Amino acid sequence: MSAPSDRLKPNTIGPWGLAALAIGITSPAMGLYALWGPMQMAAGPITPLIFLAAMLMTLPTAISYALLNRAAPSAGAASTWLWSAVHPLAGFQAGLLMTTYFFMAAVAQPLIFALFFQDLLVRLHVRLPAMLALTLGILISSAPIAWVCLRGAEASIKSTVRLMLIETAVVVALSVTILVVKAAQPGAINFSAFDPHHAQGLSGFWTAMILGVLAFCGFDVVSTAAEEAQAPREYVPKAILLTIIGIAVFWALNAWAFTLSTPDSQVREYTAAGLTAVTPMAEEYWGYGNLAVILTAFTGITAVYISSVQGTSRIVFALARHGLLPRSLATLSGEKRVPRTAVSTILIAVIALDWGTLYVLRNGLDSFTWWANALVFFATLTFLAVNVANIFYFWRFGRGQFGVIKNVLVPVLGLLLNAYLIYAAFFSSLWSGGWRTGKSVVLACVLLLVAQFVTVLVMQRFRSRLFTQGAPMSVSAEDVTSTERSIL
């Protein structure tokens, strides 16, 4: 068990803060702005149905997360659960997967911010070379993140809540405007977007489903806040499940309004041209007020960036405190016990990788797409690990609570769905694509995974004592059960 001085500050994040952290990384606005057009391009005008179906695909994994967090809340999450229930080496590997997953989510955010920043400069008639504008956008997006995250979890959560409220208000206002306009047109409001018969082929439906499931990636960031949360056993599971259901309903309702707003052919035209269909759609209904969409994109991206850095730094801290990563990354600073070294290291690495990728590919959109595609691989592997942990953890340590439905059928369903997702979205779709954002991503991710395997084996060979210790649990002392004490 870690000494109090080595622990993050407990009781910092309340139930609403946990919900904001989970919703912030999925982003109410960006889930629609980024995916509405591509999903409709793939499956036809049924995006509300896609979001609801994607929720059902995500729920088994979310239930596994909720059950494990109720039993053993931990900033180490999958790393902790597999360490205890399967093997320490499996736990360390899961920790590396989680770190990579959230880190890649952080890397992707400044790149998409830079693209919107470039668009804003064009609209304001500020002429800068494209590469310079993108480079500045990456730096500008990262500066406030550093200021917020280095102040501690409480400041990060408050900022996320404010940004989330702003983006949610703009999305709802746009949808209400669409419905008011359409209400004056006979027959313009209908529910065909919820009818699967309007799907344009089974292949297109599943292509859109992959995008829909990926929209939920990141909800599990709330698990990494367990050490700083109030009553984590109660609030973390609730935050996970309510976020999945709530954000799905929000996306479905607003996607319905968006689908009514614009003919399918026009949405396809915008998307095929590489444009976000929501911006010209907002211009049609709001005129110059569509700048609010660009500004909301900034707030949405910033909220995701904060949540990603927050999650990555907590996982890195938990592993470093255990000795599995450099000890300097487990340093806490100030009265609020902020892992500032971990946060600073992550932000510096994010900026360096973004600038490097940008200057190798010479294209902002391709750079974002590269990292977003890579994220698919490590996110899905993490979800697979959590479903495995659900089965083994409760079989070994919670036999009295073990149930066939919740601890066998649910995780097995989660395993099957995620296995299909990683095959369809990664090895099938990306490997059959071009080199720049397809095959190169597959090759890089596989090599990185192999490097992680080698790292785990080398650590076990030369620092085997680290794997004889208890799991890197990260719950408050008063919240540890007798069962957990036996494995710590």
C-alpha positions, -999 to 999 in steps of 0.1 A, spaced: 0 0 0 14 34 -9 22 59 18 -2 89 22 25 113 8 27 92 -24 -10 93 -30 -31 117 -51 -54 140 -31 -86 120 -22 -122 133 -22 -113 159 -49 -138 149 -76 -175 146 -68 -201 126 -88 -209 154 -112 -172 159 -118 -167 122 -126 -196 124 -151 -181 156 -166 -147 138 -170 -163 109 -189 -186 131 -210 -158 156 -217 -136 130 -234 -164 117 -256 -175 154 -263 -212 161 -269 -204 184 -298 -174 168 -315 -192 134 -315 -217 150 -339 -195 174 -357 -169 148 -367 -191 118 -372 -225 129 -385 -214 133 -421 -191 102 -424 -217 80 -407 -245 92 -430 -221 88 -460 -216 52 -450 -250 41 -440 -275 66 -452 -297 91 -432 -300 68 -401 -273 83 -379 -296 84 -348 -301 47 -351 -264 41 -355 -256 60 -323 -282 39 -303 -269 7 -318 -233 17 -310 -244 23 -274 -257 -13 -272 -224 -26 -286 -204 -6 -260 -226 -15 -230 -211 -49 -223 -176 -34 -219 -191 -5 -199 -208 -30 -176 -175 -48 -170 -159 -15 -161 -187 -6 -137 -186 -40 -120 -148 -39 -115 -149 -3 -103 -175 -12 -77 -153 -41 -65 -119 -25 -68 -118 12 -79 -82 20 -91 -63 46 -110 -45 16 -125 -79 2 -138 -73 -27 -162 -36 -29 -151 -46 -34 -115 -74 -59 -121 -53 -81 -145 -23 -79 -122 -43 -93 -93 -66 -117 -111 -45 -131 -140 -7 -124 -136 15 -93 -128 29 -94 -163 -6 -92 -178 -13 -63 -155 18 -44 -166 10 -51 -203 -25 -37 -197 -10 -6 -181 11 0 -211 -19 -4 -234 -40 20 -213 -12 46 -213 -8 43 -250 -45 45 -256 -51 77 -236 -18 92 -248 -28 88 -284 -62 104 -276 -42 134 -263 -19 135 -293 -49 137 -317 -66 167 -301 -41 195 -310 -41 184 -346 -78 186 -350 -78 219 -331 -51 232 -355 -73 224 -385 -102 244 -370 -78 272 -361 -66 273 -397 -103 276 -409 -109 304 -384 -79 323 -397 -92 320 -433 -126 332 -422 -110 362 -405 -89 369 -436 -56 363 -417 -32 349 -442 -5 326 -429 13 297 -446 -7 265 -439 21 247 -421 28 278 -399 -9 281 -390 -11 244 -381 21 246 -360 8 276 -341 -26 259 -336 -9 229 -319 10 252 -295 -20 274 -288 -43 245 -280 -17 230 -256 -10 262 -235 -43 263 -216 -42 225 -211 -9 229 -193 -22 257 -172 -54 238 -162 -39 203 -157 -9 215 -137 -33 231 -112 -48 197 -102 -78 175 -108 -103 200 -93 -93 228 -118 -93 203 -147 -128 191 -138 -142 227 -134 -128 237 -168 -142 206 -184 -177 212 -170 -177 248 -183 -165 238 -218 -190 210 -219 -219 232 -210 -210 257 -237 -207 231 -264 -239 213 -253 -259 246 -253 -247 255 -289 -256 220 -302 -291 221 -286 -297 256 -299 -288 246 -334 -311 215 -332 -340 236 -318 -335 261 -347 -337 233 -372 -369 218 -357 -386 252 -355 -378 259 -392 -389 224 -403 -421 225 -382 -434 252 -406 -429 229 -436 -456 202 -441 -442 167 -436 -407 179 -429 -405 164 -395 -405 126 -395 -389 96 -378 -374 78 -408 -339 83 -394 -348 57 -368 -360 31 -394 -333 5 -403 -350 0 -437 -335 33 -447 -299 19 -443 -280 17 -475 -267 -19 -474 -254 -41 -446 -218 -32 -453 -225 5 -450 -244 -1 -418 -214 -19 -402 -189 7 -415 -210 34 -398 -213 12 -366 -175 11 -363 -175 49 -363 -204 49 -338 -186 26 -314 -154 47 -317 -174 78 -306 -176 62 -272 -139 56 -268 -126 74 -237 -156 69 -214 -134 47 -192 -111 77 -183 -133 81 -153 -117 49 -139 -84 66 -137 -98 92 -113 -108 66 -87 -81 77 -62 -92 113 -63 -129 106 -64 -155 109 -36 -169 74 -27 -154 58 -59 -172 25 -54 -206 43 -57 -200 71 -81 -175 58 -106 -198 29 -119 -227 53 -120 -207 79 -140 -196 52 -165 -231 38 -172 -250 71 -171 -225 86 -195 -228 58 -220 -266 60 -220 -269 98 -216 -245 107 -244 -260 82 -267 -295 97 -262 -281 132 -267 -263 122 -299 -293 103 -312 -318 132 -307 -295 159 -321 -284 137 -350 -321 133 -358 -325 171 -361 -293 173 -381 -306 146 -405 -338 165 -410 -319 197 -417 -301 187 -450 -309 164 -479 -288 132 -479 -273 140 -512 -260 173 -499 -245 158 -468 -227 133 -490 -214 160 -513 -199 179 -483 -184 148 -468 -169 136 -501 -152 170 -504 -135 165 -471 -157 191 -453 -175 188 -420 -211 189 -431 -222 206 -399 -205 239 -408 -223 246 -440 -255 233 -425 -252 257 -396 -245 285 -420 -278 277 -438 -298 281 -405 -277 307 -386 -258 326 -413 -226 340 -398 -237 325 -365 -221 293 -378 -189 307 -363 -204 294 -331 -199 259 -344 -162 265 -350 -158 281 -315 -178 251 -300 -154 228 -318 -126 246 -300 -143 241 -266 -151 205 -274 -116 196 -284 -102 214 -254 -125 194 -231 -113 161 -247 -77 173 -245 -80 180 -208 -97 146 -200 -71 128 -221 -41 144 -204 -58 139 -170 -63 102 -177 -29 96 -191 -11 113 -163 -30 93 -136 -21 60 -153 15 70 -157 16 81 -121 1 48 -108 27 27 -128 56 50 -119 48 49 -82 50 11 -84 84 13 -101 72 1 -135 80 35 -151 107 61 -141 101 71 -104 104 108 -114 70 105 -130 54 97 -96 65 130 -81 37 150 -65 38 187 -61 20 212 -39 -8 210 -15 -31 195 -41 -6 166 -48 -5 172 -86 17 148 -106 32 178 -124 62 159 -138 39 133 -154 16 160 -168 45 181 -182 62 151 -197 30 141 -215 24 175 -229 59 180 -242 57 146 -258 23 154 -274 36 187 -289 68 170 -302 49 141 -318 23 164 -333 49 187 -349 69 157 -361 39 140 -376 28 172 -393 62 178 -409 65 142 -420 31 140 -436 29 177 -445 -9 176 -440 -29 184 -409 -59 162 -417 -37 132 -426 -18 137 -393 -49 137 -373 -63 107 -391 -31 88 -385 -32 92 -348 -70 86 -346 -66 53 -365 -38 42 -342 -60 50 -312 -85 23 -325 -60 -5 -320 -49 3 -284 -84 13 -272 -99 -19 -284 -71 -40 -268 -77 -22 -235 -114 -30 -237 -106 -67 -244 -84 -67 -213 -111 -53 -191 -136 -79 -202 -111 -106 -194 -105 -90 -160 -142 -91 -153 -143 -129 -156 -111 -137 -137 -113 -111 -110 -147 -121 -97 -140 -158 -101 -109 -155 -79 -118 -128 -54 -156 -124 -56 -169 -159 -59 -199 -151 -36 -209 -123 -60 -200 -142 -92 -229 -145 -116 -231 -163 -150 -248 -133 -167 -227 -104 -154 -194 -122 -151 -195 -146 -180 -221 -137 -207 -216 -100 -205 -178 -100 -208 -178 -128 -234 -202 -106 -255 -178 -77 -249 -149 -98 -260 -166 -109 -292 -178 -74 -302 -144 -58 -295 -126 -86 -314 -148 -79 -344 -142 -42 -341 -105 -45 -341 -106 -68 -371 -130 -47 -391 -117 -12 -382 -80 -20 -381 -67 -51 -398 -94 -51 -426 -102 -15 -432 -68 1 -425 -46 -26 -440 -66 -24 -473 -61 14 -474 -32 35 -485 2 37 -469 0 72 -454 -29 67 -430 -36 30 -434 -8 4 -437 17 26 -419 -6 28 -389 -11 -10 -388 27 -16 -391 36 11 -365 10 -2 -340 20 -38 -343 57 -29 -339 48 -8 -308 28 -36 -293 58 -60 -299 81 -34 -282 57 -34 -252 58 -72 -250 96 -71 -250 96 -43 -224 74 -64 -201 97 -95 -205 129 -75 -200 114 -59 -168 104 -93 -155 139 -106 -162 159 -78 -147 135 -63 -121 115 -93 -111 110 -81 -75 85 -55 -88 62 -83 -99 63 -100 -65 46 -69 -49 9 -63 -48 -9 -47 -77 -6 -9 -81 -39 -4 -64 -50 32 -61 -79 34 -37 -81 52 -4 -72 33 26 -107 34 41 -121 21 8 -101 -11 7 -119 -43 16 -104 -72 34 -104 -92 2 -83 -65 -15 -59 -62 14 -51 -98 9 -39 -91 -26 -22 -58 -21 
